[in-house]
Amino acid sequence: MKVSVTVNGSEVAAEVPDRTLLVHFLRDVANLTATNVGCDSTSCGACTVLLDGKSVKSCTVLAAQADGSEVITVEGLADGSGEMHPVQAAFRAEHGLQCGFCTPGMVMAAVSLLAENPSPTEEEVRTALEGNLCRCTGYHNIVRAVLAAAPAASERRVG
Amino acid sequence: MSILGTRVVRTEDPRLLTAGGTYVDDLRLPELAGAARVTFVRSPVAHARITGMDTDAARQAPGVLAVLTVQDMDDLVPPPPPEPGSEVSEGAPLPLGGPWAEPLLAAGRVRYVGEPVAMVITDDSYQGEDAAELVSVDYELLPAVVGVGGALAAGTLLFEGTESNVPVTSGEAADDAIFDGCDAVVERTIVNQRLAPMPMEGRAAAARFADGRLTYWVSTQNAQITRFILAGVLGMDPSVIRVITPDVGGGFGAKVGVDRDAILVAWAARKTGRALRWVESRSENMVGMTHGRAQEQTIKIGGTADGRVLAYRLDVVQDTGAYPRMSGFLPFLTKLMAVGPYDIRSVQTRSRVVVTNTTPISAYRGAGRPEATAAIERAMDLFAAEIGMDPAEVRRKNLIAPDKFPYTTPTGATYDTGDYATALDKVLAAAGYGELRAEQARRRERGDVMQLGIGLASYVEITAADAAAGETARLTVAGDGTATVYTGSSAHGQGHHTAWAMLVESELGIPMANVTVIHGDTDLIPEGVGTYASRSLQLGGVAVHKAALDVKEQGRRVAADMFEAAEADLELDTERGTWQVRGDPAASRSWAEVATHAGADGLVAYVQYTGDAPTFPFGSHVAVAEVDTETGKARLIRHVTADDAGTVVSPVLAEGQRHGGIAQGVAQALLEEMIYDADGNPLTATLADYAAITAAELPSFELVQSETPTTINPLGVKGIGEAGTIGATPAVQNAVIDAVSHLGIRHIDMPTTPARVWAAISEATSDLEDQ
């Protein structure tokens, strides 16, 4: 079927098999490979993107369901001048990533969290990120990064 | 001021944060354009003979290019039979051959759920999953051997031509005479459960065979070892194989070298002439990637009533899964480190390795050392409880004194440097140990539902156990003044690129921004070992350091020529990165000028550094847990650690390693376990079932600094990658048990799940009521 999605501000349209998952549409059709697949049971969150402003696990959304929608991936977070989004900058400043595999999904989940709750407590951050697994950092610096990013992130709209 | 020891943010991060890494599945290279997908057909049963296989339906499915089985493997030369007396030594982490040899594709028999049986090659991955379902395999079921008890009972043997399921036995027979003269002796069998390493990126490989050359991209911790293995299996000269490691999404020991599945991808690319790519699913990963730990330990400890431990015995049964991929290496390390940081006069150790119809076991963050620490730290608590002494006091009484280093243990390890009691005192102070005990007493007095537990672990571990294997570094300074490091070490999240650039800047004054670090390409770096056993900084980092010293001496000679001055009069200003004649900074020469003057190749240094000996990091952890005595739910509320790995080059990276290790240790203590049923079916083979730890189950960690430099290497550094798992696992387990110890509970096996804790509480309280 024909699917058309606005990805990071650009329209991507293609004829794809009905069963194509959004994550594979992003990776193989839009050729945006930052969004990773880390499991097959909607458990790990590596594939988290924003779909019409809300975070979703793109391994559990059909590309067809995103037809006509707007998707933001980590590649679309930096502003036009290339300056990193406050969440990205905080992940770097706080060493919130190591191998980087969970990072795109983790950053998008954090962006979504801060859009819903601009000044979360540590416990709220931890609970909100429960659906995003990281095996390297022990989450310590991820949590610190999200808390550090909160003031600046709340002033920045995405998408 | 040197950049070493300062808080430098990583050079790797901007790319990973804005464009994402380039993992094997992300490669969009021309050489891989149109690469076909490999999907494995895997055994759904634990133990069976394969009596037939029908691939016709799969071959006719849409998009199928080929279906390959063991029948197609006619182009491989079988390895020569082992020469008499050439058995793999116990301490070598290599697969056992002979009757225990592991095939590439299952040949007539499968021995674990997930074992590769056939390969389906398709245009895309969706077609691959469909077609793999259509391969029909006839399995004649055999009884499954599951668990240590089943293996030792030997009702069923896994391998023909063997007489037991015990390929390796080593150590001393039990002799209780060592416990003579002890006032108190405690013995217990405990379980160090099987875990899934679960790097966020599973295993992945891509291969292209053209013009007699194999190019192979793989998610591994060791490009050069991978090339060596591929050359051997495929019967190719290493010079015609290029192994490239793109970004690697975590390894944790389970990506050392290259697995049979990934080797098959290279073989199939040569067989079919097609570029191929394989990226395993998580469900495949949970049964196909090696697991870790899986020991049953019988510990016996004895000592005096005033807390001096006199004797300790550790008897390990290592479940190695279906194939002994590590020979006896993991329990060898467990036994080597059996006494931990304690001065114990009499020690006995023994190990047996058993095969079972489960996923093979290999290294997982710590690889044999967390198991040793878990055993001795449980033993210390059992002994403390037996004599009614505070566990901190018992530890302090038995820690090896600082004036005894270097200290050789009864098991033959020589600890280089340490100050164990200071590390313990630091964490006790930082945790507020006295106040925690007072709060625990108040809750017990009140009979609170939420009880408090305080768990301790003091540890020493061995890093760079294979120091003599060393590591390589090539350092060039080009005519534009930029430096490039080619390292044999291998990065998969640790931050090598940042740390190696720091080392170059520190020695040469070339700013990090002008230092490029390259790893994981055997065409550029033919010689190297890679990353495991917390070896990178103390071997690979020292190699970079020595290469920088070499370049500096070359630079001095060239600058002397430029200034027409004596070499001894030249000095390098490492703040500015310039050479000058001593006392005349106005006339200086930059690295660009010096490298240009040196010739077209600039300055080049190559170092193959071999370490003199392993190093022994140490530390202490305090875990504070709350246990809900009505539900059995344990929650870690604080975790305080002092982890001493010698001189710290990058505090940011070292802390990150500690954080990650702690979380994996907490995960083992509280949550994670690979569970099999009696028929060998894995019950935790997806992330919906395997209890991988999340942010919601952890507190922030409290890290205490401790730096005791080693004299083994010029940087004074030891390894930090595995300290977290080694210290945290027993500390957290001890905390959970401590929370309910007033009920008479002395031990709960890991993971200390609500069900286990609740059962222990109910058994203990019904015992109390019976009295």
Boltz contact constraints between the chains, C-beta under 6 A:
constraints:
  - contact:
      token1: [A, 33]
      token2: [B, 26]
      max_distance: 6.0
  - contact:
      token1: [A, 34]
      token2: [B, 20]
      max_distance: 6.0
  - contact:
      token1: [A, 38]
      token2: [B, 200]
      max_distance: 6.0
  - contact:
      token1: [A, 39]
      token2: [B, 282]
      max_distance: 6.0
  - contact:
      token1: [A, 39]
      token2: [B, 687]
      max_distance: 6.0
  - contact:
      token1: [A, 40]
      token2: [B, 281]
      max_distance: 6.0
  - contact:
      token1: [A, 40]
      token2: [B, 282]
      max_distance: 6.0
  - contact:
      token1: [A, 40]
      token2: [B, 283]
      max_distance: 6.0
  - contact:
      token1: [A, 41]
      token2: [B, 686]
      max_distance: 6.0
  - contact:
      token1: [A, 41]
      token2: [B, 687]
      max_distance: 6.0
  - contact:
      token1: [A, 41]
      token2: [B, 688]
      max_distance: 6.0
  - contact:
      token1: [A, 43]
      token2: [B, 687]
      max_distance: 6.0
  - contact:
      token1: [A, 43]
      token2: [B, 688]
      max_distance: 6.0
  - contact:
      token1: [A, 44]
      token2: [B, 687]
      max_distance: 6.0
  - contact:
      token1: [A, 78]
      token2: [B, 18]
      max_distance: 6.0
  - contact:
      token1: [A, 88]
      token2: [B, 17]
      max_distance: 6.0
  - contact:
      token1: [A, 91]
      token2: [B, 17]
      max_distance: 6.0
  - contact:
      token1: [A, 92]
      token2: [B, 9]
      max_distance: 6.0
  - contact:
      token1: [A, 92]
      token2: [B, 13]
      max_distance: 6.0
  - contact:
      token1: [A, 95]
      token2: [B, 652]
      max_distance: 6.0
  - contact:
      token1: [A, 95]
      token2: [B, 656]
      max_distance: 6.0
  - contact:
      token1: [A, 97]
      token2: [B, 16]
      max_distance: 6.0
  - contact:
      token1: [A, 98]
      token2: [B, 493]
      max_distance: 6.0
  - contact:
      token1: [A, 98]
      token2: [B, 656]
      max_distance: 6.0
  - contact:
      token1: [A, 99]
      token2: [B, 249]
      max_distance: 6.0
  - contact:
      token1: [A, 99]
      token2: [B, 250]
      max_distance: 6.0
  - contact:
      token1: [A, 99]
      token2: [B, 492]
      max_distance: 6.0
  - contact:
      token1: [A, 99]
      token2: [B, 493]
      max_distance: 6.0
  - contact:
      token1: [A, 100]
      token2: [B, 16]
      max_distance: 6.0
  - contact:
      token1: [A, 100]
      token2: [B, 21]
      max_distance: 6.0
  - contact:
      token1: [A, 101]
      token2: [B, 200]
      max_distance: 6.0
  - contact:
      token1: [A, 101]
      token2: [B, 201]
      max_distance: 6.0
  - contact:
      token1: [A, 101]
      token2: [B, 249]
      max_distance: 6.0
  - contact:
      token1: [A, 102]
      token2: [B, 200]
      max_distance: 6.0
  - contact:
      token1: [A, 103]
      token2: [B, 16]
      max_distance: 6.0
  - contact:
      token1: [A, 104]
      token2: [B, 20]
      max_distance: 6.0
  - contact:
      token1: [A, 126]
      token2: [B, 695]
      max_distance: 6.0
  - contact:
      token1: [A, 126]
      token2: [B, 696]
      max_distance: 6.0
  - contact:
      token1: [A, 127]
      token2: [B, 696]
      max_distance: 6.0
  - contact:
      token1: [A, 129]
      token2: [B, 695]
      max_distance: 6.0
  - contact:
      token1: [A, 130]
      token2: [B, 694]
      max_distance: 6.0
  - contact:
      token1: [A, 130]
      token2: [B, 696]
      max_distance: 6.0
  - contact:
      token1: [A, 133]
      token2: [B, 692]
      max_distance: 6.0
  - contact:
      token1: [A, 135]
      token2: [B, 199]
      max_distance: 6.0
  - contact:
      token1: [A, 135]
      token2: [B, 200]
      max_distance: 6.0
  - contact:
      token1: [A, 135]
      token2: [B, 250]
      max_distance: 6.0
  - contact:
      token1: [A, 136]
      token2: [B, 250]
      max_distance: 6.0
  - contact:
      token1: [A, 136]
      token2: [B, 493]
      max_distance: 6.0
  - contact:
      token1: [A, 136]
      token2: [B, 660]
      max_distance: 6.0
  - contact:
      token1: [A, 137]
      token2: [B, 659]
      max_distance: 6.0
  - contact:
      token1: [A, 137]
      token2: [B, 660]
      max_distance: 6.0
  - contact:
      token1: [A, 138]
      token2: [B, 659]
      max_distance: 6.0
  - contact:
      token1: [A, 138]
      token2: [B, 660]
      max_distance: 6.0
  - contact:
      token1: [A, 138]
      token2: [B, 662]
      max_distance: 6.0
  - contact:
      token1: [A, 138]
      token2: [B, 663]
      max_distance: 6.0
  - contact:
      token1: [A, 139]
      token2: [B, 695]
      max_distance: 6.0
  - contact:
      token1: [A, 139]
      token2: [B, 698]
      max_distance: 6.0
  - contact:
      token1: [A, 140]
      token2: [B, 659]
      max_distance: 6.0
  - contact:
      token1: [A, 140]
      token2: [B, 700]
      max_distance: 6.0
  - contact:
      token1: [A, 140]
      token2: [B, 701]
      max_distance: 6.0
